[in-house]
Amino acid sequence: MSRWKAFLKAETADWKKWEAAWLFLAAGIIVLLSLYWGDDARGITAAVTGVICVILTGKGKMSCYLFGLVNTILYAWIAWDARYLGEVMLNVVYYVPMQFAGWFMWKKHRNQETGEVVKTRLSLKGDLAAAGIAAASIYGYGLILKALGGNLPFTDSLSTCLSVLAMLFSVKRLMEQWILWIVVDVVTVYMWAVDYANGGTDIATLLMWSVYLLNAVIMLHKWYVESRRAEQK
C-alpha cells in the first residue's frame, strides 16, 4: 500500500495551476461536446482516456501509460469500424506493448523531487537519420495499405509510421516526439474529419485528436525548455 501511496503522491506533485486547468478543461470539453453530438460510451471513454494520457505524457507523469493502455484498446476498436487498418495495427501490435515498455523505462529516469521524467533531445545527426527512416517507411507501408484496400492508404501510412517513431521517442524521453506528434495529429484530424463528413458518428474521436494537436504544441515548448535545462546540469 505504501508503494501505491508514494506513486500517487509523485503523480499529483508539482502541478502548475495552468497544467491542472488544461487537464480538466480538455477532458470536460470532450465529454460535454460528445454528449451533445450523441457519441456513444465507447467513443467518449476512448477520447477522455486519450486526452488525459497525452496531457500526463506532456507533464512527464508515469500514469500516462495506464490511461494510454485503455485508450489504445478502445481506439483500435473504433478505427476498425472506420476501416483505418493502419491505425488498428498500430494500436494493437505496437501501442499496447509500448505502454508497458514506457512504464518501465520512465520509472528508471524520474526526478524524485517533481515526480516527472527527465527530458532529453536528439543531436542534429539523430534528427536527420530519423527523418530518412520515416520517409522510407511512409512510402513502403503506404503501398502495403493500398494493396490491402485500406481507406486513405498513404495518409494512414503517414500517421502510422510517424506515430511509431513518436512513441519510441516518447519512451526514450526525447523532446522531438512532440514535433512528430504535431504532424501526426494534423494528419489524423484530417482523416477523422473525412470519416465524419462521410457519415461517421465518432465525433469524440475527432475532438480527441483536435485536443491532441493543441496539447502537442503546448508540450513541445515545455519539453524544449526542460530538455535544454537538463543538458546544462
C-alpha positions in Angstrom: 0.0 0.0 0.0 2.8 2.4 0.8 4.3 1.9 -2.7 1.0 3.0 -4.3 0.7 5.9 -1.9 4.2 7.0 -2.9 3.2 6.6 -6.6 0.1 8.7 -6.2 2.0 11.3 -4.3 4.5 11.6 -7.2 1.8 11.7 -9.8 0.0 14.5 -8.1 3.1 16.5 -7.1 4.4 19.7 -8.8 1.3 20.6 -11.0 1.2 24.2 -12.0 -2.3 25.8 -12.0 -2.4 26.1 -15.8 -1.4 22.5 -16.2 -4.2 21.3 -13.9 -6.7 23.6 -15.5 -5.7 22.4 -19.0 -6.3 18.8 -17.9 -9.8 19.3 -16.5 -10.8 21.8 -19.3 -9.8 19.5 -22.1 -11.4 16.4 -20.6 -14.6 18.4 -19.7 -14.9 19.8 -23.2 -14.6 16.4 -24.8 -17.3 14.9 -22.6 -19.8 17.8 -22.9 -19.5 18.2 -26.7 -19.5 14.4 -27.3 -22.7 14.0 -25.3 -24.2 17.0 -27.1 -23.5 15.4 -30.5 -24.7 12.0 -29.3 -21.5 9.9 -29.4 -21.6 6.5 -27.6 -19.9 5.5 -24.4 -17.1 3.7 -26.2 -16.1 6.8 -28.2 -16.3 9.1 -25.2 -14.3 6.8 -22.9 -11.6 6.4 -25.6 -11.4 10.2 -26.1 -11.3 11.1 -22.4 -8.6 8.5 -21.6 -6.6 9.6 -24.6 -6.7 13.2 -23.7 -5.7 12.5 -20.1 -2.9 10.3 -21.4 -1.3 12.9 -23.7 -1.5 15.6 -21.1 0.1 13.3 -18.5 2.7 12.4 -21.1 3.4 16.1 -21.6 3.7 16.6 -17.8 6.1 13.6 -17.7 4.0 11.5 -15.3 4.2 7.7 -15.4 0.4 7.3 -15.1 0.1 8.4 -18.7 0.7 4.7 -19.6 -2.2 3.5 -17.5 -4.7 5.7 -19.3 -2.9 5.0 -22.6 -3.5 1.3 -22.3 -7.3 1.8 -22.0 -7.2 4.3 -24.9 -5.3 2.2 -27.3 -7.6 -0.8 -26.9 -10.8 1.3 -27.4 -9.3 3.4 -30.2 -8.3 0.3 -32.2 -11.9 -0.9 -32.0 -13.2 2.4 -33.3 -10.5 2.5 -36.1 -11.5 -1.0 -37.2 -15.1 0.1 -37.7 -13.8 3.1 -39.8 -11.5 0.7 -41.9 -8.4 2.6 -40.9 -6.4 -0.5 -40.9 -3.0 1.2 -40.3 -4.4 2.7 -37.1 -5.8 -0.7 -36.0 -2.4 -2.5 -36.5 -0.5 0.4 -34.9 -2.5 0.3 -31.7 -2.9 -3.5 -31.3 0.6 -4.6 -32.4 2.6 -1.6 -31.2 1.0 0.8 -28.8 -0.4 -1.8 -26.4 3.0 -3.4 -25.6 4.8 0.0 -25.7 2.6 1.1 -22.7 4.4 -1.5 -20.6 7.8 -0.6 -22.1 7.3 3.1 -21.4 6.2 2.4 -17.8 9.5 0.6 -17.0 11.7 3.0 -19.0 10.3 6.1 -17.4 10.4 4.5 -13.9 14.2 4.5 -14.2 14.5 8.2 -15.1 12.3 10.1 -12.8 13.1 13.3 -11.0 12.4 12.3 -7.4 11.6 15.9 -6.4 9.0 16.6 -9.1 7.8 13.1 -9.9 8.4 13.9 -13.6 10.5 12.0 -16.1 13.8 13.7 -17.1 13.5 15.2 -20.6 16.2 14.7 -23.3 16.7 15.6 -27.0 18.5 14.3 -30.1 21.6 15.6 -31.9 21.3 17.1 -35.4 22.7 13.8 -36.8 20.0 11.9 -35.0 17.3 14.2 -36.3 18.5 13.6 -39.9 18.6 9.9 -39.5 15.1 9.8 -38.1 13.8 11.9 -41.0 15.3 9.4 -43.5 13.9 6.4 -41.8 10.4 8.0 -41.6 10.3 8.9 -45.3 11.2 5.4 -46.5 8.7 3.8 -44.0 5.8 6.0 -45.0 6.2 5.2 -48.7 6.6 1.4 -48.2 3.8 1.0 -45.7 1.5 3.1 -47.8 1.9 0.6 -50.7 1.0 -2.2 -48.3 -2.1 -0.5 -47.1 -3.2 0.3 -50.6 -2.9 -3.4 -51.6 -5.0 -4.3 -48.5 -7.7 -1.9 -49.6 -7.4 0.4 -46.7 -9.1 3.9 -46.6 -6.7 6.8 -47.5 -3.6 4.4 -47.5 -0.8 6.9 -47.8 -2.4 9.4 -45.3 -3.0 6.4 -43.0 0.7 5.4 -43.5 2.0 8.8 -42.7 0.0 8.9 -39.5 1.0 5.3 -38.6 4.8 5.5 -39.3 5.3 8.8 -37.6 3.3 7.5 -34.6 5.6 4.5 -34.3 8.6 6.8 -34.3 7.0 9.3 -32.0 6.0 6.6 -29.5 9.6 5.3 -29.5 10.9 8.9 -28.9 8.3 9.2 -26.0 9.6 6.0 -24.3 13.2 7.4 -24.7 12.1 10.7 -23.2 13.0 12.7 -26.3 11.7 16.3 -26.9 11.4 15.6 -30.7 8.4 13.4 -30.1 6.2 16.5 -29.9 7.3 17.6 -33.4 6.2 14.3 -34.8 3.0 14.3 -32.7 2.1 17.6 -34.3 2.4 16.2 -37.8 0.6 13.0 -36.8 -2.2 15.0 -35.1 -2.8 17.3 -38.2 -3.0 14.2 -40.5 -5.2 12.3 -38.1 -7.6 15.2 -37.6 -8.0 15.3 -41.3 -8.6 11.5 -41.5 -11.4 11.6 -38.9 -12.9 14.8 -40.3 -13.2 13.0 -43.7 -14.8 10.0 -41.9 -17.3 12.2 -40.1 -18.1 14.1 -43.3 -18.8 10.8 -44.9 -21.4 9.8 -42.3 -19.2 8.6 -39.4 -20.5 9.2 -35.9 -17.3 9.2 -33.9 -17.3 12.9 -33.1 -15.5 12.3 -29.8 -12.6 10.7 -31.7 -12.3 13.8 -33.9 -12.4 16.1 -30.9 -9.8 13.9 -29.1 -7.3 14.3 -32.0 -8.0 18.1 -32.1 -7.1 18.3 -28.4 -4.0 16.1 -29.1 -2.9 18.7 -31.6 -3.2 21.7 -29.3 -1.6 19.7 -26.5 1.4 18.8 -28.7 2.1 22.4 -29.5 2.0 23.3 -25.8 4.2 20.4 -24.7 6.7 21.0 -27.5 7.6 24.3 -25.8 7.6 22.7 -22.3 9.9 19.8 -23.3 12.2 22.0 -25.3 12.8 24.3 -22.3 13.2 21.4 -19.8 15.4 19.3 -22.1 17.8 22.3 -22.5 17.8 22.9 -18.8 18.6 19.2 -18.2 21.6 19.4 -20.6 23.0 22.3 -18.7 23.1 20.5 -15.4 
